[in-house]
Amino acid sequence: MRPAILGIVLALMAGLFVITGLLARTYRYQKRNLAERHFETGRKLAAEGRNREAVEEYRAALSFQQSDRRFALALALALFDLGNLNEAAAHLVELREADPNDATVNLLLARIAARQGRFDEAVNQYHRAIYGLWPQQSERKRLETRFELVEFLASRGDRNQVIAELLETAADAPGDSETKKRVANLLLRYGSASHAADLFQDVLKTTPGDAAAYRGVADAEFALGDYRAAQTAYRRALHWKRNDPEIERKLEETSRILALDPTLPNLSSRQRLRRTRQVMEETLLAMVQCTTHSGKAPSSDAVVAAEAVNKLLRSPAGLDDFPSDALTHTEQLWKARLDMCGPPSDAESALAAVLAKVAR
Amino acid sequence: MTPRMPLSAVSHHDLPHRLRMSETQRFLLLAILIGVYAGLLIVCFHISIELLNWFSIGAISQRLRFGRLLLPSAGALVSSLVVLKVFRAAQGSGVNQTKAALYVSDGYVPFSTVIGKFLACSISIGSGNSLGPEDPALQMGAGVASLLGRLFHLPRDNMRLIAPVGAAAGIAAAFNTPITGVLFVMEEVVAAWNAGVVGSVVLAAVAAVVVVRLFLGNEPLFQVPTFAVVHPSELLVYAALGIAGGLLSALFVSLIRRLRECLDRLPPWTTYLQPVTAGLLVGTAGLWLPQVMGAGYDAVDNALHGQFTWNMLLLLGIVKMFVTLFCFSSGTPGGMFAPTLFVGAMIGGGLAGLATRYGPFPAVPVGAYVLVGMGAFFAGMFRAPMTSIFMVFELSASYAVILPVMIANTIAYFVSRKVQPVPFFTMLARQEGVDLPSAEERRSVPVMRVEEAMQPAPELVLPAEITLAEARDRMKASRLTVCPVRRDDGQCSWISRDSLDKAVESGDGDRVLRQAVNLEPVPRLYPDLPVDSALRLLATHPLLPVASRTNPDRLVGVLSLSDVHRAYGIRDGAC
């Protein structure tokens, strides 16, 4: 190679490098500008609820700047809102590949999997979102995602997993009373009253005057059938939150239950017999009212149970001779009443609670 | 240990000699220069097309309702004027012109081609005509390489090879995929795996891609979503896709051939009218389906992400095929790679949607089929199966795609070959009155091997330590006229009976063979070698030994010119 020619070629190359560099800079600037313009328009459209048009703008933005995660995420979100789940998932999977810890992306993927009925994948994605990285307000968002997962699990009827998830949530928020109360209420809703009661008690240790926590303890004890404890807790709740109609109503109901319950300890035989008779009479009355209002004929089992209860009530048996299976017949009668006329009325709630306790 | 020579001991006169590069080293260095230049040029080319596109299709058509309708026509007219009036050498897709440089014009590609291609294709593609920038990039790379080769006064042999080196750099830079660039050039342009050119082609392609990534970033041509084969039955859909890709690509090639023939018969005054009309067609289609305008990579990207329904995908594929047919056949400057990928992608996605909707196949994301469709149509269209497989692999960066792509592309290749025997670029070359060698034709020509022509090893192989008289007696007994001689070092030589007779008659009969005769070693052949490679040796040696590959000292046969004649069916003396 002749050095002179090589020198000229290299010099020309350097010149071309500079020109190309300038051109590429202008190009990148224009590209960035156009992308941002489309992105901003898309955001405005999305804010106005015009997702279809927003998607087009986001697509245009993305075509100019493929590597910008904001554009791809906004597009995926808009597509998700439009119900175009497959395309949204395609974009999100790419984003996840680039950053597997992006919690927002994983949350959206979880929602898509949930909507498409892919249960295991959805749970997996929710967990990735929970343990992933959030750009801001990470604790709050992580918590919200947990609650969303709980709702999803509950909608699938997976009670055990719901409770496990809720307990984990509570464990992750040791000093957060509000979260604990929320978790405890959900535990109560999904049938884990004992865990709920423990959590509410936990809250009361740090905030002794919390009416909502007392109310929670009361509800949990009520659900567990410990009406005395429930009554005490309702009274305390009412002490801290006077004239709360709901607490008053629950307290009254609890008091009625305690006045009716023949299974309470420390009752004399006379009291127990009187209460048993009252339960039997009220159940018989409820059945009569049910048949009168519904106009339906009772089933043969219900008739047999009613006759048995009626016969027992009319028998001149002494206090000690009252048959032990009296409440069994009453329970059968109540079950028939529930089958015929549905859930109990407010007036029957105490009776229902007592019979539920008896059944337990 | 060899003592190191102190620097002061090196004579000033020796230094330039020591620094002087060998021819191969010079060629490799030049390949890097070519790659860098081609990369820079393709970056500028890419930016020009994009900027023109934004300011024409993007800006003007937003303000003027019919801008989109008229812009491709205007672009086609201006670009046609550029190539027909100013840069006439810049006509054509670019691939055949590069092949012609290799086979016809000793690597000469006028630099005006580069300027003409750059200007004309930027205008035509940037204004929305349905063509792609890759084939022009290939030719521009070849043009730059040719210019540099001329500047450095390369010898004739190297000049011939310089155009493919530049072509590889050009196409690698255009696709941002070095392997594809190398493979396409080796498979289609050079049409042979020439060891001398592979190294420089690879260096040039890599250098070009490095430059492109330096300026335009590492973003691949498409953002390919990840996928996996969900169920083995999917492979049946991929196979069907291969059949469809093969049939449609053959149809496409056939339509281009017929339309070009029709347009060639039109009077000369329609030369400018044809691209304008094609541009108008693109503009009309673009009013409803803007995705078909230009190279269409954005639309392919959207298809990969499942943006379109299956019927929309099929519609886009068919319309793109139609408008590309007119754009390319009318002579609008631009290449066929991008439209081919577009059509394949859309047809692939559309057929997959159809199969999963109406067939017993699991519903899977359409992106995989879009990708495989691209490869299958490309394989059928350009008959470059290896390039098509590696291109998809390189574009997707996914190993999961390999199996479906191999199935679909191979089927598409064979189907297309069966239906349309003449490959696309060969067809174009023949229409232009040139008959360039095609890789496919080369692959189809059967090769005769040495084992098919050789004679079994003779029973007599003379040892070198016997006397000339004894050697003559042995040869007489065996009735051989030429006999192999085993040298002391195990190599073979040969001796004729005439020369032995003469030597014995002159009184040298008692002398030992090795001392009396100059036993030059004869090159050894192997049974699997092509007979062609032996012919040159047979010009100087009447008898060539054929040795075993597993034991090179064992003679398995001999080959003479008359054996070759016999194998080819030529009677002795017929020549």
Chai-1 contact restraints between the chains, C-beta under 6 A:
chainA,res_idxA,chainB,res_idxB,connection_type,confidence,min_distance_angstrom,max_distance_angstrom,comment,restraint_id
A,M1,B,R26,contact,1.0,0.0,6.0,A-B,restraint_1
A,M1,B,F152,contact,1.0,0.0,6.0,A-B,restraint_2
A,I5,B,L151,contact,1.0,0.0,6.0,A-B,restraint_3
A,L16,B,L40,contact,1.0,0.0,6.0,A-B,restraint_4
A,T20,B,L40,contact,1.0,0.0,6.0,A-B,restraint_5
A,T20,B,V43,contact,1.0,0.0,6.0,A-B,restraint_6
A,T20,B,C44,contact,1.0,0.0,6.0,A-B,restraint_7
A,T20,B,F215,contact,1.0,0.0,6.0,A-B,restraint_8
A,L23,B,C44,contact,1.0,0.0,6.0,A-B,restraint_9
A,L23,B,I47,contact,1.0,0.0,6.0,A-B,restraint_10
A,A24,B,F215,contact,1.0,0.0,6.0,A-B,restraint_11
A,Y27,B,I47,contact,1.0,0.0,6.0,A-B,restraint_12
A,S63,B,D298,contact,1.0,0.0,6.0,A-B,restraint_13
A,Q66,B,E219,contact,1.0,0.0,6.0,A-B,restraint_14
A,Q66,B,Q223,contact,1.0,0.0,6.0,A-B,restraint_15
A,S67,B,E219,contact,1.0,0.0,6.0,A-B,restraint_16
A,N86,B,G306,contact,1.0,0.0,6.0,A-B,restraint_17
A,E87,B,H305,contact,1.0,0.0,6.0,A-B,restraint_18
A,E87,B,G306,contact,1.0,0.0,6.0,A-B,restraint_19
A,E87,B,Q307,contact,1.0,0.0,6.0,A-B,restraint_20
A,A90,B,P225,contact,1.0,0.0,6.0,A-B,restraint_21
A,A90,B,H305,contact,1.0,0.0,6.0,A-B,restraint_22
A,A90,B,G306,contact,1.0,0.0,6.0,A-B,restraint_23
A,V93,B,P225,contact,1.0,0.0,6.0,A-B,restraint_24
A,V93,B,T226,contact,1.0,0.0,6.0,A-B,restraint_25
A,E94,B,P225,contact,1.0,0.0,6.0,A-B,restraint_26
